Every structure is written in structure tokens, then in C-alpha cells.
Amino acid sequence: MKLSQIKTILSQLEKIYFQLPNKDLVPSHFHVTEVGKITKDFIDCGGKARKEEVVNFQLWNANDYNHRLHPEKLLDIITLSERVLDMGDLEIEVEYQADTIGKYGLDFDGNHFLLTVKQTDCLAKDNCGITIEKPKVNLSKIQSSTSCDPTSGCC
């Protein structure tokens, strides 16, 4: 999810809920302790220099049960961060600590912000000798609901 998307969603919400990949909800008394821009400069295993930038939200489960972060307050924090940190419309990464600090992507299902699992990947597979396996498909099990007439232009 990009920063512009969360701002649009927050402007339409009355309450904020974050849901972990295991379907548990982040406690409703969480705080967003940081909104920042993270820049990562690195060399991939193929020797190519790369740069990634993300907006980072850090969620913290406080023992402060009397306060709840409201959408308009988070919008204010985002607006200030955009201005001070010169953030563009970047993808959002969320940090949340359960047993250890986890980094998540962000999505929305209409009710909850979903913390989505992130995966590592090799960015230079062609330089590492890693072949990308094509899925094996059993053609005899593919059912066609219509047949294609070679003169129809569909083939």
C-alpha cells in the first residue's frame, strides 16, 4: 500500500484496526511511535547498486489503555512527516514487535489494515545461475468451456 492510499482510507474511517497475518488484532491501545522514510542503498549479489525507499510505520503496544489512536491523529502525523521528511508516495512498511520485531507490508480489507508477510528474494537471479522454474501443468486436466474455431480469430 502506498502513502496516498492509506491517507484516503484513513479519511473515511472512525477507528483504526491492524490485523496480523495470523488473524490476531494488534491491541486497540497501540501507538504509532514512528512514521519515517527509510532509504536502503545496497549492492545485490550480481554487483548492481540499488536504492530502495519506503515509508515506515512503527506500531507499539503500550500499557496505556486510556488512549486510542484515531484516524485523524494518524493523518496529522503522516502530514507532518511528509512535510518534514520530504516523503513521496512510497510503499508502506510496518514494524511491529510480538516476540521480535517483524517487518510487514500493508493492505486493507475494508475493515482492517492487514499486516502482510514480506519475503526475501534474489534480485539478480540471472547472474547467480538460479533458474526460474515454470509451473508444471497437466494439459489433460485443463477443461475448456468453449471450443475455438480457427477462423474465429480467438486462437
C-alpha positions, 0 to 999 in steps of 0.5 A, spaced: 500 500 500 502 506 498 502 513 502 496 516 498 492 510 499 492 509 506 491 517 507 484 516 503 482 510 507 484 513 513 479 519 511 473 515 511 474 511 517 472 512 525 477 507 528 483 504 526 484 496 526 491 492 524 490 485 523 496 480 523 497 475 518 495 470 523 488 473 524 490 476 531 488 484 532 494 488 534 491 491 541 486 497 540 491 501 545 497 501 540 501 507 538 504 509 532 511 511 535 514 512 528 512 514 521 519 515 517 522 514 510 527 509 510 532 509 504 536 502 503 542 503 498 545 496 497 549 492 492 545 485 490 549 479 489 550 480 481 554 487 483 548 492 481 547 498 486 540 499 488 536 504 492 530 502 495 525 507 499 519 506 503 515 509 508 515 506 515 510 505 520 512 503 527 506 500 531 507 499 539 503 496 544 503 500 550 500 499 557 496 505 556 489 503 555 486 510 556 488 512 549 486 510 542 489 512 536 484 515 531 484 516 524 485 523 524 491 523 529 494 518 524 493 523 518 496 529 522 502 525 523 503 522 516 502 530 514 507 532 518 512 527 516 511 528 509 512 535 510 518 534 514 521 528 511 520 530 504 516 523 503 513 521 496 508 516 495 512 510 497 510 503 499 508 502 506 512 498 511 510 496 518 514 494 524 511 491 529 514 487 535 510 480 538 516 476 540 521 480 535 520 485 531 517 483 524 517 487 518 510 487 514 507 490 508 500 493 508 493 492 505 486 493 507 480 489 507 475 494 508 475 493 515 482 492 517 489 494 515 492 487 514 499 486 516 502 482 510 508 477 510 514 480 506 519 475 503 526 475 501 528 474 494 534 474 489 534 480 485 539 478 480 537 471 479 540 471 472 547 472 474 547 467 480 545 461 475 538 460 479 533 458 474 526 460 474 522 454 474 515 454 470 509 451 473 508 444 471 501 443 468 497 437 466 494 439 459 489 433 460 486 436 466 485 443 463 477 443 461 475 448 456 468 451 456 468 453 449 471 450 443 475 455 438 474 455 431 480 457 427 477 462 423 474 465 429 480 469 430 480 467 438 486 462 437 
